């Protein structure tokens, strides 16, 4: 320390005003002295035993250095001690008492006497430049983000318009708090004109477009969104043209940067076609159930090549006296008395021939579980294919109790043929535990496979399930393989042989044998890829809207952050006059950028703002 008291006072005042931590190091004795503020800036007042007391350099400097900066800082200081020609200056991180790392700018000079000889003393200061470093980093990052966003905003606006106007069955509305149109996508104009029989324009009241019968429910939904609620609701109505339409509507409030609700957006998706398809599918399922399980005649389905039964209805169990599980797997010859076997074998070969056309019938006898012989009329159509296998469906009518006309059997056969052609639903039968399966033609189509090239098997379908869904699929299979009756449906994604990703729903029924074990599982696979794709498109469009709104607000925050950062540096007098002039120039540039951003945003959203005003 200087011996002159007045000089020492000025020296201490200068360090205090500059918020500098002072230190002196004796190269010859390796002793370190620090002033009180050296410790205060690190939140460690308790370490200061006295102002300019002597401390071990390891304890008050090295031990507080960041591990990544320690070796470099020590090496730099050692090099300066050996060659103290230039000013000593380096940056490093030191540990604050609160656990944060502060960035320190350390500067020093080697002292010399009047003759210019080194005295062995080095006097230096520590300055906390954490805030300045962060401002500089933020300034650079903000500049880069601003330039990037500026180039992207034009593309985003064009992309937004394309998203809003491209879907044919989706339209978007923006409505203010007075229920007036702020804007709408192009698809809404022909919808209003052709369906609602109204010509629409921005500024019109939405209730002037809707029919009076729709006012109450529409207002209730608008008010929920204007109250700040996001929700999705499905509804239907009868249009003025008399057609019933189904829509899935998503309502969201329009909120400005201050949290004020300005209006609402409505995304309305026409799902009329989907609803019609669902109803048709439900009717087909009911018709199949009514046809097969509710048929008046016994229906037996056998493998056309082996003659073993693969499925029967409840009427067959009643006719033969065996349970359904006992009948499945039996050979068809076991159902007839010995005297008729030769005739039955010949007839089965004739019925199962691929050359057979139309329906055929024959009167013969069967033998039930008690050995009782009953006369029956067997009606069979041409064999049908499920995968690589041919099957034969036959109707058994008990002639001992009734003499129904042949037309009834033909009618039932025709209905069964229609039921077998369920559109867009693949059916399958899996034998457990070996996994051998029977697939319908539609099942092969869903998997993009050829029935002539691929053998149906449980594992073949399992391999098509994508890796992300393998776990839930195996859990589902493990469950349905132990439960008798109808299973809960599961939705998974599959990848076909062509690489196409499809969404499917699987459901079915498990059957037990006499030992109580599940030995067979029959089910259906529904391809819902189109429906999922439609919903995903809507989600992507909503996400793009949010991204664009965020990007525009971020463009304004960029130059505004620059202005706030520069003014804070000037206000807190962290720079000298020459640097201040440079900052003022940068401040003016940031203001110009902010002005240009505001102009760009106004130009891109002008129609919306004018409508809002």
C-alpha positions as CSV (number, residue, x, y, z in Angstrom):
1,X,0.0,0.0,0.0
2,X,1.3,3.6,-0.6
3,X,2.7,5.4,2.5
4,X,1.0,8.7,1.7
5,X,-2.3,8.8,3.6
6,X,-3.9,11.2,1.2
7,X,-2.9,9.1,-1.7
8,X,-4.1,6.0,0.0
9,X,-7.5,7.6,0.6
10,X,-7.9,8.5,-3.1
11,X,-6.7,5.0,-4.0
12,X,-9.4,3.4,-1.8
13,X,-12.1,5.8,-3.0
14,X,-11.3,5.0,-6.6
15,X,-11.6,1.3,-5.9
16,X,-14.9,1.8,-4.0
17,X,-16.5,4.0,-6.7
18,X,-15.5,1.6,-9.4
19,X,-16.8,-1.3,-7.4
20,X,-13.3,-2.9,-7.9
21,X,-11.9,-5.7,-5.8
22,X,-8.3,-4.6,-5.1
23,X,-5.4,-7.0,-4.6
24,X,-1.6,-6.8,-4.3
25,X,0.8,-9.7,-4.8
26,X,4.5,-9.9,-3.7
27,X,6.3,-12.1,-6.2
28,X,9.3,-12.5,-3.9
29,X,7.4,-13.6,-0.8
30,X,4.3,-15.0,-2.7
31,X,2.1,-13.0,-0.3
32,X,-1.4,-11.7,-1.3
33,X,-3.3,-8.8,0.1
34,X,-6.9,-8.0,-0.7
35,X,-9.3,-5.2,0.2
36,X,-12.7,-5.8,1.7
37,X,-14.6,-5.3,-1.6
38,X,-12.6,-8.2,-3.2
39,X,-14.7,-10.5,-0.9
40,X,-18.0,-8.4,-1.0
41,X,-18.3,-8.8,-4.8
42,X,-18.3,-12.6,-4.2
43,X,-20.8,-12.4,-1.3
44,X,-18.1,-13.5,1.1
45,X,-17.8,-10.6,3.6
46,X,-17.0,-13.0,6.4
47,X,-13.6,-13.8,4.8
48,X,-12.4,-10.2,5.2
49,X,-10.5,-10.2,8.5
50,X,-9.4,-6.5,7.9
51,X,-9.1,-4.1,4.9
52,X,-6.0,-5.1,2.9
53,X,-5.2,-8.1,5.1
54,X,-2.9,-10.9,3.9
55,X,-4.4,-14.2,2.7
56,X,-3.3,-17.5,1.1
57,X,-3.7,-17.1,-2.7
58,X,-5.0,-20.7,-3.0
59,X,-7.8,-20.2,-0.5
60,X,-9.1,-16.8,-1.8
61,X,-8.5,-17.2,-5.5
62,X,-7.6,-20.7,-6.8
63,X,-10.2,-22.6,-4.8
64,X,-13.0,-20.3,-6.1
65,X,-12.0,-20.6,-9.7
66,X,-14.2,-22.6,-12.1
67,X,-12.6,-26.0,-12.8
68,X,-12.6,-25.2,-16.6
69,X,-10.8,-21.9,-16.0
70,X,-8.4,-22.9,-13.2
71,X,-5.4,-24.3,-15.2
72,X,-5.6,-21.5,-17.8
73,X,-5.9,-18.7,-15.2
74,X,-2.9,-20.0,-13.1
75,X,-0.8,-20.5,-16.2
76,X,-1.5,-17.0,-17.5
77,X,-0.7,-15.4,-14.0
78,X,2.5,-17.4,-13.8
79,X,3.6,-16.3,-17.3
80,X,3.0,-12.7,-16.3
81,X,5.1,-13.0,-13.2
82,X,8.0,-14.3,-15.3
83,X,7.6,-11.7,-18.0
84,X,5.7,-8.6,-16.6
85,X,6.2,-6.4,-19.7
86,X,2.6,-5.7,-20.7
87,X,-0.5,-5.1,-18.8
88,X,-2.0,-8.2,-17.1
89,X,-5.6,-8.8,-18.1
90,X,-7.7,-11.9,-18.2
91,X,-11.3,-13.2,-17.6
92,X,-12.3,-16.1,-15.6
93,X,-15.3,-17.4,-13.6
94,X,-15.3,-17.4,-9.7
95,X,-17.8,-19.0,-7.4
96,X,-20.2,-16.6,-5.6
97,X,-21.4,-17.5,-2.1
98,X,-24.9,-18.0,-3.5
99,X,-23.7,-20.8,-5.8
100,X,-23.7,-18.7,-9.0
101,X,-20.6,-18.3,-11.2
102,X,-19.7,-14.6,-11.8
103,X,-17.5,-13.5,-14.6
104,X,-14.4,-11.5,-13.4
105,X,-12.2,-9.2,-15.4
106,X,-8.8,-9.2,-13.7
107,X,-6.3,-6.4,-14.5
108,X,-2.9,-5.6,-13.0
109,X,0.5,-3.9,-13.5
110,X,4.0,-4.8,-12.1
111,X,5.3,-2.0,-10.0
112,X,8.6,-0.3,-10.8
113,X,10.8,2.2,-8.8
114,X,12.0,5.6,-9.9
115,X,14.8,3.9,-11.9
116,X,12.3,1.7,-13.7
117,X,13.3,-1.4,-11.9
118,X,10.8,-4.1,-10.9
119,X,10.0,-3.9,-7.2
120,X,8.4,-7.4,-7.0
121,X,4.9,-6.0,-6.3
122,X,1.9,-6.6,-8.6
123,X,-1.1,-4.4,-8.0
124,X,-4.4,-5.4,-9.6
125,X,-8.2,-5.2,-9.5
126,X,-11.2,-7.6,-10.0
127,X,-14.3,-6.3,-11.8
128,X,-17.6,-8.2,-12.0
129,X,-18.6,-8.1,-15.7
130,X,-21.3,-10.8,-15.6
131,X,-24.1,-8.4,-16.6
132,X,-22.1,-6.9,-19.4
133,X,-21.1,-10.3,-20.8
134,X,-24.8,-11.4,-20.8
135,X,-25.9,-8.2,-22.5
136,X,-23.3,-8.7,-25.2
137,X,-24.2,-12.4,-25.8
138,X,-27.9,-11.5,-25.8
139,X,-27.3,-8.7,-28.3
140,X,-25.5,-11.0,-30.7
141,X,-28.1,-13.8,-30.4
142,X,-31.0,-11.3,-30.8
143,X,-29.4,-9.9,-34.0
144,X,-29.1,-13.4,-35.5
145,X,-32.6,-14.4,-34.5
146,X,-34.0,-11.1,-35.9
147,X,-32.4,-11.7,-39.3
148,X,-33.5,-15.3,-39.4
149,X,-37.1,-14.4,-38.4
150,X,-37.2,-11.5,-40.9
151,X,-36.5,-13.9,-43.8
152,X,-38.9,-16.5,-42.5
153,X,-41.9,-14.3,-41.8
154,X,-42.8,-13.9,-45.5
155,X,-42.6,-17.6,-46.1
156,X,-44.7,-18.2,-43.0
157,X,-47.4,-15.8,-44.1
158,X,-47.7,-17.4,-47.5
159,X,-47.7,-20.9,-45.9
160,X,-50.4,-19.9,-43.5
161,X,-52.7,-18.8,-46.3
162,X,-52.0,-22.0,-48.1
163,X,-52.8,-24.0,-45.0
164,X,-56.1,-22.1,-44.3
165,X,-57.4,-22.2,-47.9
166,X,-56.2,-25.7,-49.1
167,X,-58.6,-28.1,-47.3
168,X,-61.9,-28.5,-49.0
169,X,-63.9,-29.8,-46.0
170,X,-62.4,-27.4,-43.5
171,X,-63.0,-23.7,-43.1
172,X,-61.7,-21.2,-40.5
173,X,-63.6,-18.2,-39.1
174,X,-62.4,-15.2,-37.0
175,X,-65.2,-13.4,-35.1
176,X,-64.9,-10.3,-32.9
177,X,-66.6,-9.7,-29.5
178,X,-69.7,-8.3,-31.3
179,X,-70.1,-11.5,-33.3
180,X,-68.9,-9.8,-36.6
181,X,-66.7,-11.5,-39.1
182,X,-63.0,-10.5,-38.8
183,X,-62.1,-12.9,-41.6
184,X,-62.6,-16.4,-43.0
185,X,-60.8,-18.9,-45.2
186,X,-61.8,-19.2,-48.9
187,X,-63.7,-22.5,-48.4
188,X,-66.3,-20.7,-46.2
189,X,-67.5,-18.5,-49.1
190,X,-69.0,-21.3,-51.3
191,X,-70.2,-23.1,-48.1
192,X,-72.2,-20.1,-47.0
193,X,-73.5,-19.5,-50.6
194,X,-74.4,-23.1,-51.5
195,X,-75.4,-24.6,-48.1
196,X,-76.5,-21.6,-46.0
197,X,-77.8,-19.7,-49.0
198,X,-76.0,-16.5,-47.9
199,X,-73.3,-14.2,-49.4
200,X,-70.8,-13.4,-46.7
201,X,-68.4,-10.4,-46.3
202,X,-66.0,-9.3,-43.6
203,X,-67.8,-7.1,-41.1
204,X,-71.1,-8.9,-41.4
205,X,-72.8,-10.2,-38.2
206,X,-72.5,-14.0,-38.1
207,X,-76.1,-14.4,-37.1
208,X,-77.2,-12.8,-40.3
209,X,-75.6,-15.8,-42.1
210,X,-76.9,-18.6,-39.9
211,X,-80.4,-19.8,-39.9
212,X,-82.5,-18.8,-36.9
213,X,-82.7,-22.3,-35.6
214,X,-78.9,-22.3,-35.2
215,X,-78.6,-19.0,-33.3
216,X,-79.0,-20.3,-29.7
217,X,-76.4,-23.1,-29.8
218,X,-74.0,-21.0,-31.9
219,X,-74.1,-18.1,-29.5
220,X,-73.6,-20.4,-26.5
221,X,-70.4,-21.8,-28.1
222,X,-69.2,-18.3,-29.2
223,X,-69.6,-17.0,-25.6
224,X,-67.6,-19.9,-24.2
225,X,-64.7,-19.1,-26.4
226,X,-65.1,-15.3,-25.7
227,X,-64.8,-16.2,-22.0
228,X,-61.4,-17.7,-22.6
229,X,-62.2,-21.4,-23.1
230,X,-60.7,-23.7,-25.7
231,X,-62.9,-26.7,-26.7
232,X,-63.9,-29.1,-29.4
233,X,-67.5,-30.0,-30.0
234,X,-69.4,-32.1,-32.7
235,X,-72.8,-31.0,-33.8
236,X,-75.2,-31.5,-36.7
237,X,-78.0,-29.5,-38.3
238,X,-80.4,-29.6,-41.2
239,X,-79.3,-27.1,-43.9
240,X,-81.8,-24.9,-45.8
241,X,-81.4,-27.4,-48.7
242,X,-82.9,-30.1,-46.4
243,X,-79.6,-32.1,-46.0
244,X,-78.3,-33.1,-42.5
245,X,-74.7,-32.1,-42.1
246,X,-72.2,-33.1,-39.4
247,X,-69.3,-30.9,-38.2
248,X,-66.5,-31.1,-35.7
249,X,-65.8,-27.5,-34.5
250,X,-62.8,-26.2,-32.5
251,X,-63.3,-22.9,-30.7
252,X,-60.4,-20.8,-29.3
253,X,-60.2,-17.2,-28.0
254,X,-58.1,-14.6,-29.8
255,X,-55.8,-13.1,-27.1
256,X,-53.4,-10.2,-27.5
257,X,-50.0,-9.8,-25.8
258,X,-51.7,-8.2,-22.8
259,X,-54.0,-11.1,-22.2
260,X,-57.1,-9.3,-23.5
261,X,-59.6,-11.4,-25.4
262,X,-60.3,-9.7,-28.8
263,X,-62.5,-12.4,-30.4
264,X,-62.5,-16.0,-31.3
265,X,-61.5,-18.4,-34.0
266,X,-63.6,-21.3,-35.2
267,X,-62.1,-24.3,-37.1
268,X,-65.0,-26.2,-38.6
269,X,-64.4,-29.6,-40.2
270,X,-67.2,-31.3,-42.3
271,X,-67.3,-34.9,-41.1
272,X,-70.6,-35.7,-42.9
273,X,-68.9,-38.4,-45.1
274,X,-67.2,-40.0,-42.1
275,X,-70.5,-40.2,-40.2
276,X,-72.3,-41.8,-43.2
277,X,-69.5,-44.3,-43.5
278,X,-69.6,-45.2,-39.8
279,X,-73.4,-45.7,-40.0
280,X,-73.0,-47.9,-43.1
281,X,-70.3,-49.9,-41.3
282,X,-72.5,-50.3,-38.2
283,X,-75.4,-51.5,-40.4
284,X,-73.2,-54.0,-42.2
285,X,-71.9,-55.4,-38.8
286,X,-75.5,-55.7,-37.6
287,X,-76.6,-57.4,-40.8
288,X,-73.7,-59.9,-40.5
289,X,-74.5,-60.7,-36.9
290,X,-78.2,-61.1,-37.8
291,X,-77.4,-63.2,-40.8
292,X,-74.9,-65.6,-39.3
293,X,-75.8,-65.9,-35.6
294,X,-79.4,-65.0,-36.0
295,X,-80.1,-67.2,-39.0
296,X,-83.0,-69.6,-38.8
297,X,-80.9,-72.4,-40.4
298,X,-77.8,-74.1,-39.1
299,X,-74.7,-72.7,-40.9
300,X,-71.5,-74.7,-41.1
301,X,-68.3,-73.4,-42.7
302,X,-65.7,-76.0,-43.6
303,X,-62.3,-76.1,-45.1
304,X,-63.0,-76.9,-48.8
305,X,-59.9,-79.1,-49.0
306,X,-59.7,-81.0,-45.7
307,X,-63.4,-81.1,-44.8
308,X,-62.9,-79.9,-41.2
309,X,-65.4,-77.4,-39.8
310,X,-63.9,-74.0,-39.0
311,X,-67.0,-72.2,-37.8
312,X,-70.7,-72.8,-37.0
313,X,-73.6,-70.8,-35.7
314,X,-75.8,-71.4,-32.7
315,X,-78.5,-73.1,-34.8
316,X,-75.9,-75.7,-35.8
317,X,-75.3,-76.5,-32.1
318,X,-79.0,-76.9,-31.6
319,X,-79.4,-79.1,-34.6
320,X,-76.5,-81.5,-33.8
321,X,-76.6,-81.3,-30.0
322,X,-72.9,-80.5,-29.8
323,X,-71.5,-77.2,-28.4
324,X,-70.0,-74.8,-30.8
325,X,-66.5,-75.6,-29.5
326,X,-67.1,-79.3,-30.0
327,X,-68.2,-78.9,-33.6
328,X,-65.3,-76.7,-34.7
329,X,-62.5,-79.0,-35.7
330,X,-64.7,-82.0,-36.4
331,X,-64.6,-83.5,-39.9
332,X,-67.9,-83.1,-41.9
333,X,-68.2,-86.8,-42.3
334,X,-68.6,-87.3,-38.6
335,X,-72.0,-85.5,-38.8
336,X,-73.7,-88.2,-41.1
337,X,-74.7,-91.8,-40.5
338,X,-72.4,-94.5,-41.9
339,X,-74.8,-95.5,-44.7
340,X,-74.7,-92.0,-46.2
341,X,-70.9,-91.4,-46.0
342,X,-70.1,-92.4,-49.6
343,X,-72.9,-90.1,-50.9
344,X,-71.8,-87.3,-48.6
345,X,-68.1,-87.5,-49.6
346,X,-69.1,-87.3,-53.2
347,X,-71.4,-84.4,-52.6
348,X,-68.8,-82.5,-50.6
349,X,-66.2,-82.9,-53.3
350,X,-68.7,-81.6,-55.8
351,X,-69.7,-78.6,-53.6
352,X,-66.1,-77.7,-52.8
353,X,-65.0,-77.8,-56.4
354,X,-63.8,-74.4,-57.7
355,X,-65.8,-75.0,-60.9
356,X,-69.0,-75.0,-58.9
357,X,-71.3,-72.1,-59.9
358,X,-74.3,-70.8,-58.0
359,X,-76.1,-72.7,-55.2
360,X,-76.7,-76.4,-54.9
361,X,-78.8,-78.4,-52.5
362,X,-79.3,-82.0,-51.5
363,X,-81.6,-83.8,-49.2
364,X,-79.8,-86.3,-46.9
365,X,-79.5,-87.4,-43.3
366,X,-77.4,-86.3,-40.3
367,X,-76.7,-88.0,-36.9
368,X,-76.8,-85.9,-33.7
369,X,-74.9,-86.4,-30.5
370,X,-77.4,-89.0,-29.2
371,X,-77.1,-91.0,-32.4
372,X,-80.5,-89.9,-33.6
373,X,-80.8,-89.6,-37.4
374,X,-82.5,-86.5,-38.8
375,X,-83.5,-85.6,-42.3
376,X,-82.0,-82.4,-43.5
377,X,-81.7,-80.2,-46.7
378,X,-78.2,-79.0,-47.2
379,X,-77.8,-75.8,-49.3
380,X,-74.3,-74.7,-50.4
381,X,-72.9,-72.0,-52.7
382,X,-69.6,-71.7,-54.5
383,X,-66.5,-71.9,-52.3
384,X,-65.1,-68.6,-51.2
385,X,-61.4,-67.7,-50.6
386,X,-60.0,-66.3,-47.4
387,X,-56.3,-65.8,-48.0
388,X,-54.8,-68.9,-49.6
389,X,-57.6,-71.2,-48.4
390,X,-60.9,-72.1,-49.8
391,X,-64.0,-72.5,-47.6
392,X,-67.4,-73.9,-48.2
393,X,-70.5,-72.5,-46.4
394,X,-73.5,-74.8,-46.1
395,X,-77.0,-74.3,-44.7
396,X,-78.6,-77.3,-42.9
397,X,-82.4,-77.2,-42.5
398,X,-84.1,-79.7,-40.3
399,X,-86.7,-81.3,-42.6
400,X,-88.2,-83.2,-39.7
401,X,-89.8,-80.1,-38.2
402,X,-90.5,-77.9,-41.2
403,X,-90.5,-77.9,-45.0
404,X,-89.3,-74.5,-46.0
405,X,-89.2,-73.5,-49.6
406,X,-85.9,-73.5,-51.5
407,X,-86.2,-69.8,-52.1
408,X,-85.7,-69.1,-48.4
409,X,-82.4,-70.9,-48.4
410,X,-81.3,-69.1,-51.6
411,X,-82.2,-65.7,-50.0
412,X,-80.2,-66.5,-46.9
413,X,-77.3,-67.6,-49.0
414,X,-77.4,-64.4,-51.0
415,X,-77.4,-62.3,-47.8
416,X,-74.4,-64.2,-46.5
417,X,-72.5,-63.6,-49.7
418,X,-73.0,-59.8,-49.2
419,X,-72.0,-60.0,-45.6
420,X,-68.7,-61.6,-46.6
421,X,-67.8,-58.6,-48.7
422,X,-67.6,-56.0,-45.9
423,X,-65.8,-53.0,-47.3
424,X,-62.5,-51.8,-45.9
425,X,-62.5,-54.4,-43.0
426,X,-60.2,-57.3,-43.0
427,X,-61.2,-60.4,-41.1
428,X,-59.0,-63.1,-39.7
429,X,-59.0,-66.3,-37.7
430,X,-56.0,-67.3,-35.6
431,X,-55.5,-70.7,-34.1
432,X,-53.7,-70.6,-30.7
433,X,-51.0,-71.1,-29.6
434,X,-49.3,-72.0,-33.0
435,X,-50.5,-68.8,-34.7
436,X,-51.7,-70.3,-37.9
437,X,-54.3,-68.0,-39.4
438,X,-56.9,-67.5,-42.1
439,X,-57.1,-64.0,-43.6
440,X,-59.7,-62.4,-45.9
441,X,-58.7,-60.8,-49.1
442,X,-59.2,-57.4,-47.5
443,X,-56.7,-58.4,-44.8
444,X,-54.1,-59.0,-47.4
445,X,-55.0,-55.6,-49.1
446,X,-54.5,-53.7,-45.9
447,X,-51.0,-55.2,-45.4
448,X,-50.2,-54.7,-49.2
449,X,-49.6,-58.5,-49.5
450,X,-50.5,-61.0,-52.1
451,X,-52.5,-64.1,-50.9
452,X,-50.6,-66.1,-53.5
453,X,-47.2,-65.2,-52.1
454,X,-47.7,-64.9,-48.4
455,X,-48.9,-67.5,-45.9
456,X,-51.2,-66.0,-43.3
457,X,-49.9,-66.2,-39.7
458,X,-50.2,-64.3,-36.5
459,X,-46.5,-63.5,-36.5
460,X,-46.7,-62.0,-40.0
461,X,-49.2,-59.3,-38.7
462,X,-47.2,-58.8,-35.5
463,X,-44.1,-58.0,-37.6
464,X,-46.0,-55.2,-39.4
465,X,-46.8,-53.4,-36.2
466,X,-44.3,-50.5,-35.8
467,X,-41.7,-50.6,-33.1
468,X,-43.3,-47.8,-31.0
469,X,-46.6,-49.8,-30.7
470,X,-45.0,-53.3,-30.3
471,X,-45.2,-53.2,-26.5
472,X,-48.9,-52.2,-26.2
473,X,-49.8,-54.7,-29.0
474,X,-48.1,-57.6,-27.2
475,X,-49.8,-56.7,-23.9
476,X,-53.1,-56.7,-25.8
477,X,-52.5,-60.0,-27.4
478,X,-51.4,-61.5,-24.1
479,X,-54.7,-60.3,-22.6
480,X,-57.1,-61.4,-25.4
481,X,-55.3,-64.8,-25.5
482,X,-56.6,-65.6,-22.0
483,X,-60.1,-64.1,-22.1
484,X,-63.2,-65.7,-23.6
485,X,-65.6,-63.6,-25.6
486,X,-65.3,-60.2,-27.2
487,X,-62.1,-58.2,-26.5
488,X,-61.6,-54.5,-26.1
489,X,-60.5,-52.8,-29.3
490,X,-56.9,-51.5,-29.7
491,X,-55.5,-48.9,-32.2
492,X,-52.0,-49.4,-33.5
493,X,-49.9,-48.3,-36.5
494,X,-48.5,-50.8,-39.0
495,X,-46.0,-50.6,-41.8
496,X,-46.9,-52.5,-44.9
497,X,-44.5,-54.3,-47.2
498,X,-44.5,-51.2,-49.4
499,X,-43.4,-49.1,-46.5
500,X,-46.8,-47.4,-46.1
501,X,-47.7,-46.5,-42.5
502,X,-51.4,-47.2,-41.7
503,X,-53.6,-46.7,-38.6
504,X,-55.8,-49.7,-37.8
505,X,-58.2,-50.8,-35.1
506,X,-58.2,-54.5,-34.1
507,X,-61.1,-56.2,-32.3
508,X,-62.3,-59.8,-32.0
509,X,-63.6,-62.7,-30.0
510,X,-61.8,-65.5,-28.2
511,X,-63.1,-69.1,-28.0
512,X,-62.4,-71.7,-25.4
513,X,-62.1,-75.5,-25.8
514,X,-63.4,-78.2,-23.5
515,X,-60.4,-77.7,-21.3
516,X,-61.1,-74.0,-20.8
517,X,-58.2,-72.8,-22.9
518,X,-58.4,-70.1,-25.5
519,X,-57.7,-72.0,-28.7
520,X,-59.0,-69.6,-31.4
521,X,-59.3,-65.9,-31.9
522,X,-61.5,-64.4,-34.7
523,X,-61.5,-60.7,-35.3
524,X,-61.5,-57.8,-37.7
525,X,-58.9,-55.2,-38.7
526,X,-60.3,-51.8,-39.6
527,X,-58.2,-49.4,-41.7
528,X,-58.7,-45.8,-40.2
529,X,-55.7,-44.2,-41.9
530,X,-57.8,-41.6,-43.8
531,X,-59.6,-40.6,-40.6
532,X,-56.4,-40.2,-38.6
533,X,-54.7,-38.3,-41.4
534,X,-57.6,-35.8,-41.5
535,X,-57.3,-35.2,-37.7
536,X,-53.5,-34.9,-37.9
537,X,-53.8,-32.3,-40.7
538,X,-56.1,-30.2,-38.4
539,X,-53.6,-30.4,-35.5
540,X,-50.7,-29.4,-37.8
541,X,-52.7,-26.4,-39.1
542,X,-53.5,-25.3,-35.5
543,X,-49.8,-25.6,-34.5
544,X,-48.7,-23.5,-37.5
545,X,-51.1,-20.7,-36.5
546,X,-49.5,-20.7,-33.0
547,X,-46.0,-20.7,-34.4
548,X,-46.7,-17.8,-36.7
549,X,-48.3,-15.7,-33.9
550,X,-45.2,-16.4,-31.8
551,X,-42.8,-15.5,-34.6
552,X,-44.4,-12.1,-35.2
553,X,-44.4,-11.2,-31.5
554,X,-40.7,-12.4,-31.3
555,X,-39.7,-10.0,-34.1
556,X,-40.9,-7.0,-32.0
557,X,-39.1,-8.3,-28.9
558,X,-35.8,-8.6,-30.7
559,X,-35.0,-4.9,-31.4
560,X,-36.8,-3.9,-28.2
561,X,-34.4,-6.0,-26.2
562,X,-31.5,-4.3,-27.9
563,X,-32.8,-0.8,-27.0
564,X,-33.4,-1.8,-23.4
565,X,-30.0,-3.4,-23.1
566,X,-28.1,-0.4,-24.6
567,X,-30.0,2.2,-22.5
568,X,-29.3,0.2,-19.3
569,X,-25.5,0.2,-20.1
570,X,-25.6,4.0,-20.7
571,X,-27.8,4.7,-17.6
572,X,-25.6,2.7,-15.3
573,X,-22.4,4.4,-16.7
574,X,-20.7,1.1,-17.5
575,X,-18.8,2.6,-20.5
576,X,-16.6,5.6,-21.2
577,X,-17.6,8.5,-23.5
578,X,-16.0,7.1,-26.6
579,X,-17.9,3.7,-26.1
580,X,-21.1,5.7,-25.3
581,X,-21.0,7.3,-28.8
582,X,-20.8,3.8,-30.3
583,X,-23.7,2.6,-28.2
584,X,-25.9,5.6,-29.2
585,X,-25.3,4.7,-32.9
586,X,-26.3,1.1,-32.1
587,X,-29.4,2.4,-30.2
588,X,-30.4,4.4,-33.3
589,X,-30.0,1.3,-35.5
590,X,-32.1,-0.8,-33.2
591,X,-34.8,1.8,-33.2
592,X,-34.8,1.8,-37.0
593,X,-35.1,-2.0,-37.0
594,X,-38.0,-1.9,-34.6
595,X,-39.7,0.6,-36.8
596,X,-39.3,-1.6,-39.8
597,X,-40.6,-4.7,-38.0
598,X,-43.7,-2.8,-36.9
599,X,-44.3,-1.7,-40.5
600,X,-43.8,-5.3,-41.8
601,X,-46.2,-6.7,-39.2
602,X,-48.8,-4.0,-40.0
603,X,-48.5,-4.6,-43.7
604,X,-48.9,-8.4,-43.3
605,X,-51.8,-8.1,-40.9
606,X,-53.4,-4.9,-42.2
607,X,-56.7,-6.4,-43.2
608,X,-57.1,-8.0,-39.8
609,X,-56.2,-4.8,-37.9
610,X,-58.6,-2.7,-40.0
611,X,-61.4,-5.1,-39.4
612,X,-60.6,-5.2,-35.7
613,X,-60.8,-1.4,-35.5
